[in-house]
Amino acid sequence: MGDIEKANKPGKLSQIKTEFKKVIWPDQGTVRKETTAVVVVSVLLGLVIALLDIVLRYGVDFLISL
């Protein structure tokens, strides 16, 4: 009975291939725009964090020196 059930079940690889056929892949222009947006936002966020770090460091140093 176990062999019959195994024979009727589709393999994992064929299930994965079926799911990949359902995916709507973005075109190259969309990927480029979204990648650019991610990089720009990441750089801006890094700059904001660096600026906050500098301000807080000088603020703490000032408070310690009092």
ABEGO torsion letter per residue (X at the ends): XAAAAAAABBBAAAAAAAAAAABBBBBAAAAAAAAAAAAAAAAAAAAAAAAAAAAAAAAAAAAAAX
